[in-house]
């Protein structure tokens, strides 16, 4: 993820920006799922 961000910032590569956004959206989904499971386990 970091190398994609660097490619975008250094060269203005728009495709790298798109890849970075897609990766961050995927991370967001994973974090939400983790939080959901974590909250459920905390209730036990």
ABEGO torsion letter per residue (X at the ends): XAAAAAAAAAAGBAAAAAAAAAAAAAAAAAAAAAAAAAAAAAAX
